[in-house]
Amino acid sequence: MIDLGRIAPHLTCQGDGLYVAPTVGTVSYPAGANAGCRAVEDESYWFSHRNQVIRGAMKRFPPPGWVLDVGGGNGVVAQALTRVGYEVALLEPGPHGVAAARARGIRPVIQATLDDAALRPGSVPAIGLFDVLEHVENDGAFLVRLREALAPRGRLFVTVPAFAWLWSSADAHAGHFRRYSPRSLERTLATSGLSVEHTSCFFAFLTLPVLAGRTLRDRLQPPRVPNGDDDAEHLPSRWLRPPIAAMAAAERTWLARGHRCLVGSSVIAVARRT
């Protein structure tokens, strides 16, 4: 049972598992992005594979209790985790993300930024940070606040976009401040006082498509503003789906055996408060 009254006593419960901070700040995330993601999340191989990679990491490095999904957006990860038995609370400042997460059945949901939530030090057994850290300008200070919220030996699970050399206009449009290599993410986590237990790239099979279809394209022609046509990246044509599924399954098998991927369009890390 998640006792939010003990963890963040100044939040107001508005009923049916919704808790709201007195003030809710803004974050570096484009308007309409929650709706855009919601339109493709349930059918997208990208979200499905990421969810399964996250669950695989949690199987190898179990969270010592319930998980706080910070910046959890529409609740797509929280839903995937609750379906396999994890207890999850979601923290999200955007009203559209909050509404979508609640529609998915996620309870409790906290409408707040991390600062607004004012979590009690040492109160959270595990935190998920899934494609959030790249949206935070001062990532080190943000991680320090997360570390303070973690209970002793509490675990942090992180996914981020990989490698500065894959930067494109899509990153700028999404409100990213940076992309990470496994080494730079390890260094950032360690500098913030966290003990890194595991890092690996994933989406290895997307490295060349992202490089050619985004990064190099931006260098050869004026960067374009992403639009509705980009849904095709999440919902590929029918003939592409079997090979994508096969490559994703092979990657998950590789990671489940304790191996690491050296390249990929994303990085996953597990760290612990000592």
Residue pairs with C-beta under 8 A, 6 or more apart in sequence:
2 66
2 87
2 89
2 108
4 11
4 13
4 19
4 89
4 108
4 110
6 120
6 123
7 119
7 120
7 123
7 124
8 19
8 21
8 110
8 117
8 118
8 119
8 120
9 120
10 21
10 22
10 118
11 19
11 20
11 21
11 110
11 112
11 117
12 19
12 20
12 21
12 22
13 19
14 20
16 102
16 107
17 102
17 106
17 107
17 108
17 109
18 98
18 102
18 108
18 109
18 111
19 108
19 109
19 110
19 111
19 112
20 110
20 111
20 112
21 110
21 111
21 112
21 113
21 116
21 117
21 118
22 116
23 116
24 93
24 111
24 112
24 113
24 116
25 93
25 113
25 115
25 116
26 93
26 113
27 71
27 93
27 94
27 113
27 135
27 136
27 175
28 135
28 136
28 137
28 175
28 176
28 177
29 94
29 135
29 174
29 175
30 173
30 174
30 175
33 174
33 175
34 73
34 74
34 94
34 96
34 97
34 100
35 96
36 231
37 73
37 74
37 76
38 74
38 100
39 231
40 47
40 231
40 234
40 235
41 47
41 74
41 76
42 76
43 234
43 235
44 234
44 235
45 234
45 236
45 241
45 244
45 245
45 248
46 203
46 233
46 234
47 76
47 234
48 248
49 202
49 203
49 248
49 251
49 252
50 77
50 130
50 131
50 159
50 202
50 203
50 266
51 76
51 77
51 80
52 80
52 248
52 252
53 159
53 202
53 251
53 252
53 255
53 268
54 77
54 80
54 81
54 128
54 130
54 157
54 159
54 268
55 80
55 81
55 84
56 252
56 255
56 256
57 157
57 198
57 255
57 268
57 270
58 81
58 86
58 157
59 256
60 198
60 256
60 258
60 270
61 155
61 157
61 197
61 198
61 270
63 86
63 125
63 126
63 155
63 157
64 125
64 126
64 151
64 153
64 154
64 155
65 87
65 125
65 126
65 151
65 154
66 86
66 87
66 88
66 89
66 125
66 126
67 81
67 86
67 87
67 88
67 89
67 125
67 126
67 127
67 128
67 157
68 88
68 89
68 90
68 91
68 119
68 124
68 126
68 127
68 128
68 149
69 75
69 77
69 78
69 81
69 88
69 89
69 90
69 91
69 127
69 128
69 130
70 91
70 114
70 127
70 128
70 129
70 132
70 146
71 91
71 92
71 93
71 129
71 130
71 132
71 135
72 78
72 90
72 91
72 92
72 97
72 101
72 106
72 128
72 130
73 92
73 94
73 97
73 100
73 101
74 96
74 97
74 100
74 101
74 104
75 90
75 92
75 97
75 100
75 101
75 102
75 104
75 106
75 109
76 104
77 128
77 130
78 88
78 90
78 101
78 104
78 106
78 128
79 104
79 105
79 106
81 88
81 128
82 88
82 105
82 106
88 106
88 128
89 108
89 109
89 110
90 101
90 106
90 108
90 109
90 110
91 109
91 110
91 112
91 114
91 117
92 98
92 101
92 109
92 110
92 111
93 111
93 112
93 113
93 116
95 111
98 109
98 111
101 109
102 109
110 117
114 142
114 145
114 146
115 145
119 149
120 149
121 148
121 149
122 148
122 149
122 150
122 151
122 152
123 149
123 151
124 149
124 150
124 151
124 154
125 150
125 151
125 154
125 155
126 150
126 154
126 155
126 156
126 157
127 146
127 149
127 150
127 154
127 155
127 156
127 157
128 156
128 157
129 146
129 156
129 157
129 158
129 159
130 157
130 158
130 159
131 159
131 160
131 161
131 266
133 139
133 142
133 143
133 158
133 160
133 180
134 160
134 161
134 171
134 176
134 177
134 178
134 179
134 180
135 174
135 175
135 176
135 177
136 142
136 177
137 177
139 177
139 178
139 188
140 188
140 191
140 192
143 156
143 188
143 189
143 192
143 194
144 192
144 193
146 156
146 192
147 156
147 192
147 193
147 194
147 273
150 156
150 273
151 273
152 273
152 274
153 272
153 273
153 274
154 272
154 273
155 197
155 270
155 271
155 272
155 273
156 189
156 194
156 269
156 270
156 271
156 272
156 273
157 268
157 269
157 270
158 185
158 189
158 267
158 268
158 269
158 270
158 271
159 266
159 267
159 268
159 269
160 179
160 180
160 185
160 266
160 267
160 269
161 171
161 176
161 179
161 180
161 265
161 266
161 267
162 179
162 180
162 181
162 182
162 201
162 203
162 263
162 264
162 265
162 266
162 267
163 179
163 180
163 181
163 263
163 265
164 178
164 179
164 181
165 211
165 215
166 179
166 207
166 210
166 211
166 214
166 215
166 265
167 179
167 215
168 210
168 214
168 215
168 217
168 218
168 223
169 214
169 218
169 223
169 224
169 225
169 226
170 214
170 226
170 230
171 179
172 223
173 225
173 226
180 188
180 267
181 267
182 199
182 200
182 201
182 260
182 267
182 269
185 199
185 267
185 269
186 196
186 199
186 269
189 196
189 269
189 271
190 196
193 273
193 274
194 271
194 272
194 273
194 274
195 271
195 272
195 273
195 274
196 269
196 270
196 271
197 270
197 271
197 272
198 268
198 269
198 270
199 260
199 267
199 268
199 269
199 270
200 255
200 259
200 260
200 261
200 264
200 267
200 268
201 260
201 261
201 262
201 263
201 264
201 265
201 266
201 267
202 251
202 255
202 261
202 264
202 266
202 267
202 268
203 251
203 264
203 265
203 266
204 247
204 251
204 261
204 263
204 264
205 244
205 247
205 248
205 251
206 264
206 265
207 263
207 264
207 265
210 265
236 244
251 261
254 261
255 261
